[in-house]
Amino acid sequence: MRRIAIINQKGGVGKTTTTVNLAAALAKTGSRVCVVDLDPQAHATTHLGIEPNGTDPSIYDVLVANKPLAAVRRAVSENLTLIPADINLAAAEVELAGIVGREVILREAFATDTNDVDFLLMDCGPSLGVLTLNALATCDEVFIPLQPHFFALHGLSKLLETTALVARRINPRLKVTGVVVCLYDAGTKLAQEVVGDLRTFLERSRGANVPWRDARVFDTRIRRNIKLAECPSFGKPIFDYAPTSAGATDYAALANEVIGRVDVEDVPLPAMTNTPREIPAPAEATEIPPAERVGVTESVPTMLV
């Protein structure tokens, strides 16, 4: 089973859109997929057609009340299941504040779960609190959706610092697999330059002792597509709402790339006339003062100031 957390502390970059539609695309290939909604806004839950009413069992009950995952898992479609969220999840940060080992509760829940899937996709909220730490402690891989804008590159360095901290203290298996470029407009020079800068940055990390040393920019670009913005209001993935749209084509291609069915060579980018922007290098994990496991949650926000 591949456990993948889809994270970015910046909102509006395509995390939920990527989680839901990549999951649906993988399910259509015959893979068994489970989506875990770890965002109190419960957008992935709504996107998959389940109303987060605050009364049905959800991931909140797993984290706070030790309810087994089997008791909250919901079937969505063939090969696709969901562990939903609701607004109660917003209180989890406070309720878990005094719990020792709160950042590994989800990992322990999956350790005793008997459901066998091929892909576990975790949709994380736009923050780096205890919910996202639970995802990072549970998963083996991280996908980072990124809008090709200049400030997104600066935010990326902070996110990578967090993955280094979690890999060193909580989850040594953690690695950043790749970056999914979302809301891509091939007609703009900025988008091409940002992708080029990002590739250069990742190439410089090859061989370094960091979780992103083998990361790459996925060849598939998720283009701007109004159908992707419309389908959540109908509670459907893009393949059920607009199966012939550019959004469906892009996520199907991304799914094939994730499972290794295609080996698309990098397309050379046009030469850049401007000086490439420097992506701030993430701080070395060893520079962060040691802390006990129970103190990791407090140290992350301090590190990101």
ChimeraX attribute file (.defattr): number of C-alpha atoms within 10 A of each C-alpha:
attribute: neighborCount
match mode: 1-to-1
recipient: residues
	/A:1	11
	/A:2	13
	/A:3	19
	/A:4	25
	/A:5	30
	/A:6	25
	/A:7	28
	/A:8	28
	/A:9	19
	/A:10	20
	/A:11	12
	/A:12	15
	/A:13	22
	/A:14	22
	/A:15	27
	/A:16	26
	/A:17	24
	/A:18	24
	/A:19	25
	/A:20	29
	/A:21	26
	/A:22	25
	/A:23	26
	/A:24	32
	/A:25	25
	/A:26	24
	/A:27	21
	/A:28	18
	/A:29	13
	/A:30	12
	/A:31	18
	/A:32	20
	/A:33	25
	/A:34	28
	/A:35	27
	/A:36	24
	/A:37	29
	/A:38	28
	/A:39	25
	/A:40	21
	/A:41	17
	/A:42	23
	/A:43	25
	/A:44	32
	/A:45	28
	/A:46	20
	/A:47	21
	/A:48	25
	/A:49	16
	/A:50	18
	/A:51	16
	/A:52	21
	/A:53	12
	/A:54	13
	/A:55	9
	/A:56	12
	/A:57	20
	/A:58	29
	/A:59	29
	/A:60	25
	/A:61	19
	/A:62	19
	/A:63	24
	/A:64	17
	/A:65	9
	/A:66	14
	/A:67	16
	/A:68	16
	/A:69	22
	/A:70	14
	/A:71	13
	/A:72	18
	/A:73	19
	/A:74	18
	/A:75	11
	/A:76	16
	/A:77	12
	/A:78	13
	/A:79	19
	/A:80	23
	/A:81	22
	/A:82	26
	/A:83	24
	/A:84	28
	/A:85	31
	/A:86	25
	/A:87	17
	/A:88	18
	/A:89	24
	/A:90	16
	/A:91	12
	/A:92	18
	/A:93	15
	/A:94	11
	/A:95	13
	/A:96	17
	/A:97	14
	/A:98	10
	/A:99	12
	/A:100	12
	/A:101	17
	/A:102	23
	/A:103	28
	/A:104	22
	/A:105	22
	/A:106	22
	/A:107	16
	/A:108	15
	/A:109	17
	/A:110	14
	/A:111	10
	/A:112	10
	/A:113	12
	/A:114	9
	/A:115	10
	/A:116	11
	/A:117	16
	/A:118	15
	/A:119	20
	/A:120	22
	/A:121	26
	/A:122	31
	/A:123	28
	/A:124	29
	/A:125	24
	/A:126	16
	/A:127	17
	/A:128	20
	/A:129	18
	/A:130	21
	/A:131	27
	/A:132	25
	/A:133	24
	/A:134	24
	/A:135	27
	/A:136	33
	/A:137	25
	/A:138	26
	/A:139	23
	/A:140	20
	/A:141	21
	/A:142	26
	/A:143	25
	/A:144	26
	/A:145	27
	/A:146	25
	/A:147	24
	/A:148	22
	/A:149	15
	/A:150	16
	/A:151	12
	/A:152	16
	/A:153	21
	/A:154	15
	/A:155	17
	/A:156	22
	/A:157	16
	/A:158	19
	/A:159	19
	/A:160	22
	/A:161	22
	/A:162	22
	/A:163	22
	/A:164	24
	/A:165	24
	/A:166	24
	/A:167	20
	/A:168	16
	/A:169	15
	/A:170	19
	/A:171	18
	/A:172	14
	/A:173	15
	/A:174	25
	/A:175	23
	/A:176	22
	/A:177	21
	/A:178	20
	/A:179	22
	/A:180	25
	/A:181	23
	/A:182	22
	/A:183	20
	/A:184	19
	/A:185	17
	/A:186	12
	/A:187	8
	/A:188	9
	/A:189	11
	/A:190	15
	/A:191	19
	/A:192	18
	/A:193	23
	/A:194	22
	/A:195	21
	/A:196	19
	/A:197	18
	/A:198	20
	/A:199	15
	/A:200	15
	/A:201	17
	/A:202	17
	/A:203	15
	/A:204	10
	/A:205	16
	/A:206	13
	/A:207	10
	/A:208	10
	/A:209	11
	/A:210	22
	/A:211	24
	/A:212	23
	/A:213	17
	/A:214	16
	/A:215	19
	/A:216	19
	/A:217	21
	/A:218	18
	/A:219	18
	/A:220	21
	/A:221	19
	/A:222	26
	/A:223	18
	/A:224	15
	/A:225	15
	/A:226	11
	/A:227	16
	/A:228	23
	/A:229	12
	/A:230	15
	/A:231	19
	/A:232	22
	/A:233	11
	/A:234	14
	/A:235	19
	/A:236	20
	/A:237	25
	/A:238	29
	/A:239	20
	/A:240	13
	/A:241	17
	/A:242	17
	/A:243	14
	/A:244	11
	/A:245	15
	/A:246	18
	/A:247	23
	/A:248	25
	/A:249	18
	/A:250	18
	/A:251	26
	/A:252	23
	/A:253	19
	/A:254	25
	/A:255	22
	/A:256	18
	/A:257	16
	/A:258	16
	/A:259	12
	/A:260	10
	/A:261	11
	/A:262	12
	/A:263	9
	/A:264	11
	/A:265	7
	/A:266	10
	/A:267	7
	/A:268	7
	/A:269	10
	/A:270	10
	/A:271	9
	/A:272	12
	/A:273	7
	/A:274	7
	/A:275	7
	/A:276	13
	/A:277	13
	/A:278	13
	/A:279	20
	/A:280	13
	/A:281	14
	/A:282	16
	/A:283	16
	/A:284	13
	/A:285	20
	/A:286	10
	/A:287	8
	/A:288	13
	/A:289	7
	/A:290	12
	/A:291	11
	/A:292	8
	/A:293	15
	/A:294	16
	/A:295	14
	/A:296	21
	/A:297	20
	/A:298	13
	/A:299	16
	/A:300	19
	/A:301	13
	/A:302	8
	/A:303	13
	/A:304	13
	/A:305	6
